[in-house]
Amino acid sequence: MKYLLANWKTTLAGGGALFTALGHLLAALAHGDTSTIASDGPLIAAAIGVIFAKDSNVTCGSKPQ
């Protein structure tokens, strides 16, 4: 939980990517198209990874910059 929201830039990018991928998946499923599950699954996983990522200019140390 320490890295969740580590930086607003990566959190915003990951949230936008997650929102887009979930929207695409739900819209496709609403139309009966199940072929997008294989491609949207990795996109959702990557978006979650970006949410928990930190930017290159953020350190993990205990000293504030």
C-alpha distances in whole Angstrom, upper triangle without the diagonal:
4,6,5,9,9,13,15,17,15,13,17,18,16,16,20,20,18,21,24,23,23,26,28,27,28,31,32,32,33,36,36,35,33,33,30,28,28,28,25,23,22,22,19,17,17,16,13,13,14,11,9,11,13,16,19,19,16,16,13,16,16,19,18,21
4,6,8,7,11,14,16,14,13,17,18,16,17,21,21,20,22,25,25,25,28,30,29,30,33,35,34,36,39,39,38,36,36,33,30,31,30,27,25,24,23,21,19,19,18,15,14,14,12,9,11,11,14,16,17,13,12,10,12,12,15,15,17
4,6,5,9,11,13,11,10,14,15,13,15,18,18,17,20,22,22,23,25,27,27,28,31,32,32,34,37,37,35,33,33,30,28,28,27,24,22,21,20,18,16,15,14,12,11,11,9,6,7,7,11,13,14,11,11,9,12,13,16,15,16
4,5,8,10,12,10,8,12,13,11,12,15,16,15,17,20,20,20,22,24,24,25,28,29,29,31,34,34,33,31,31,28,26,26,25,22,21,20,19,16,15,15,13,10,10,10,7,5,8,9,12,15,16,13,14,13,16,16,18,17,19
4,5,6,9,8,6,9,11,10,10,14,15,14,16,19,20,20,22,24,25,26,28,30,30,31,34,35,34,32,32,29,27,28,26,23,22,21,19,17,17,16,13,11,12,10,7,7,8,8,11,14,14,12,14,13,16,16,18,16,17
4,7,9,8,8,11,12,12,13,16,17,17,19,21,22,23,25,27,27,28,31,32,33,34,37,38,36,35,34,31,29,29,28,25,24,22,21,19,18,16,15,13,12,10,8,7,7,6,8,11,11,8,10,9,12,13,15,13,14
4,5,6,6,9,10,11,12,14,16,16,18,20,21,22,24,26,27,28,30,32,33,34,36,37,36,35,34,31,29,30,27,25,24,23,21,19,19,17,15,14,13,10,9,9,8,6,7,10,10,8,11,12,14,15,16,13,13
4,6,5,6,8,10,10,12,14,15,16,18,20,21,22,24,25,26,28,30,31,32,34,36,34,33,33,29,29,29,27,24,24,23,20,19,19,17,14,14,14,11,9,11,10,9,9,13,12,11,14,15,18,19,19,16,16
4,5,5,6,9,10,11,12,14,15,17,18,20,21,23,24,26,27,29,30,31,33,35,33,32,32,28,27,28,25,23,23,21,18,18,18,16,13,14,13,10,9,11,10,9,8,11,11,11,15,16,19,21,21,18,17
4,5,5,6,8,10,10,12,14,15,16,18,20,21,22,24,25,27,28,30,32,33,31,30,29,25,25,25,22,20,20,18,15,15,15,12,10,10,10,6,6,8,7,6,7,10,11,11,14,15,19,20,21,19,18
4,5,5,6,8,10,10,12,14,15,16,18,20,21,22,24,25,26,28,30,31,30,29,28,25,24,24,22,19,19,18,15,14,14,12,9,9,10,7,5,7,8,8,10,13,14,13,16,16,20,21,22,20,20
4,5,5,6,9,10,10,12,14,15,16,18,20,21,22,24,26,27,29,30,29,28,28,24,24,25,22,19,20,19,15,14,15,14,10,11,12,9,8,11,11,12,12,15,16,15,19,20,23,24,24,22,21
4,5,5,6,9,10,11,12,14,15,17,18,20,21,23,24,26,27,29,27,26,26,22,22,22,19,17,17,16,13,12,13,11,8,10,11,7,7,11,10,11,11,14,16,16,19,20,24,25,26,24,23
4,5,5,6,8,10,10,12,14,15,16,18,20,21,22,24,26,27,25,24,23,20,19,19,17,14,14,13,10,9,10,8,5,6,8,5,5,8,9,11,12,15,17,17,19,20,23,25,26,24,24
4,5,5,6,8,10,10,12,14,15,16,18,20,21,22,24,26,24,23,24,20,19,20,18,15,15,15,12,10,12,11,7,8,10,8,7,10,12,14,15,18,20,19,22,22,25,26,28,25,25
4,5,5,6,9,10,10,12,14,15,16,18,20,21,23,24,23,23,22,19,19,20,17,14,15,15,12,11,13,12,8,10,13,10,10,13,14,16,16,20,21,21,24,24,28,29,30,28,27
4,5,5,6,9,10,11,12,14,15,17,18,20,21,23,21,20,20,16,16,16,14,11,12,12,8,8,10,9,6,9,11,9,9,13,13,16,16,19,21,21,24,24,28,30,31,29,29
4,5,5,6,8,10,10,12,14,15,16,18,20,21,19,18,19,15,14,15,13,10,10,11,8,6,8,8,5,7,10,9,9,12,14,17,18,21,23,22,25,25,28,30,31,30,30
4,6,5,6,9,10,10,12,14,15,16,18,20,19,18,19,15,15,17,15,11,13,14,11,9,12,12,9,10,14,13,12,15,17,19,20,24,25,25,27,27,31,32,34,31,31
4,6,5,6,9,10,11,12,14,15,17,18,17,17,17,13,14,16,13,10,12,13,9,9,13,12,10,12,15,14,14,17,18,21,21,24,26,26,29,29,33,35,36,34,33
4,5,5,6,9,10,11,12,14,16,17,15,14,14,10,10,12,9,6,8,9,6,6,10,10,8,11,13,13,14,17,18,21,22,25,27,27,29,29,33,35,36,34,34
4,5,5,6,8,10,10,12,14,15,14,13,14,11,10,13,11,8,9,11,9,7,11,12,10,11,15,15,15,18,19,22,24,27,29,28,31,30,34,35,37,35,35
4,5,5,6,8,10,10,12,14,13,14,15,12,12,15,13,10,12,14,12,11,14,15,13,15,18,18,17,20,22,25,26,29,31,30,33,33,37,38,39,37,37
4,6,5,6,9,10,11,12,11,11,12,8,10,12,10,8,11,13,11,11,14,15,14,16,19,18,19,22,23,26,27,30,32,32,34,34,38,40,41,39,39
4,6,5,6,9,10,11,9,9,10,7,7,10,9,6,9,12,10,10,13,15,14,15,18,19,19,22,23,26,28,31,33,33,35,35,38,40,42,40,40
4,5,5,6,9,10,10,10,12,10,10,13,13,10,12,15,14,12,16,17,16,17,20,21,21,23,25,28,30,33,35,34,37,36,40,41,43,41,41
4,5,5,7,9,9,10,12,10,11,15,14,12,14,17,15,15,18,20,18,20,23,23,23,26,28,30,32,35,37,36,39,39,42,44,45,43,43
4,5,5,6,5,7,8,7,9,12,12,10,13,16,15,15,18,19,19,20,23,24,24,27,28,31,33,35,38,37,40,40,43,45,47,45,45
4,5,5,5,6,9,8,9,12,13,11,13,16,16,15,18,20,20,21,24,25,25,27,29,32,34,37,39,39,41,40,44,45,47,46,46
4,5,7,9,12,12,12,16,16,14,16,20,19,18,21,23,22,23,26,27,27,29,31,34,36,39,41,40,43,42,46,47,49,47,47
4,6,9,11,11,13,16,16,15,18,21,20,20,23,25,24,25,28,29,29,32,33,36,38,40,43,42,45,45,48,50,51,50,50
4,6,9,10,11,14,15,15,17,20,20,20,22,24,24,25,28,29,29,32,34,37,38,41,44,43,45,45,48,50,52,50,51
4,6,7,9,11,12,12,14,17,17,17,20,22,22,24,26,27,28,30,32,35,36,39,41,41,43,43,47,48,50,49,49
4,5,6,8,10,10,12,15,15,16,18,20,20,22,24,25,26,28,30,33,35,37,40,40,41,41,45,46,48,47,47
4,6,7,8,9,11,13,14,15,17,19,20,21,23,25,26,28,29,32,34,36,39,39,41,40,44,46,48,47,47
4,5,5,6,8,11,11,12,14,16,16,18,20,21,22,25,26,29,30,32,35,35,37,37,41,43,45,43,43
4,6,5,6,9,10,10,12,14,15,16,18,20,21,23,24,28,29,32,35,34,36,35,39,41,43,42,42
4,6,6,7,9,11,12,13,15,16,18,20,21,23,24,27,29,31,34,33,35,34,38,40,43,42,42
4,6,6,7,9,11,11,13,15,16,17,19,21,22,25,26,28,31,31,33,33,37,39,41,40,39
4,6,5,6,9,10,10,12,14,15,17,19,20,23,24,27,30,29,31,31,35,37,39,37,37
4,5,5,6,9,10,11,13,14,16,17,19,22,24,26,29,29,30,29,33,35,37,36,37
4,5,5,6,9,10,10,12,14,16,16,20,21,23,27,26,28,27,31,33,35,34,34
4,5,5,6,9,10,11,12,15,15,18,20,22,25,25,26,26,30,32,34,33,33
4,5,5,6,9,10,11,13,14,18,20,22,25,24,26,25,29,31,33,32,32
4,5,5,6,9,10,11,12,16,18,21,24,23,24,23,27,29,31,30,30
4,5,5,6,9,10,10,14,15,18,21,20,22,21,25,28,29,28,28
4,5,5,6,9,10,13,14,17,20,19,21,21,25,27,28,27,27
4,5,5,7,9,12,15,18,20,19,20,19,23,25,27,26,26
4,5,5,6,10,12,15,18,16,18,17,21,23,25,24,24
4,5,5,8,10,13,15,14,16,16,20,22,24,22,22
4,6,8,11,14,16,14,16,16,19,21,23,21,21
4,7,10,13,15,13,14,13,17,18,20,19,20
4,7,9,12,10,12,11,15,17,19,18,18
4,7,8,6,8,9,13,15,16,15,14
4,5,5,8,10,14,16,16,15,14
4,6,8,10,13,16,16,15,13
4,7,10,12,14,13,12,10
4,7,9,11,11,9,8
4,6,8,9,8,8
4,7,9,9,10
4,6,8,9
4,6,9
4,6
4
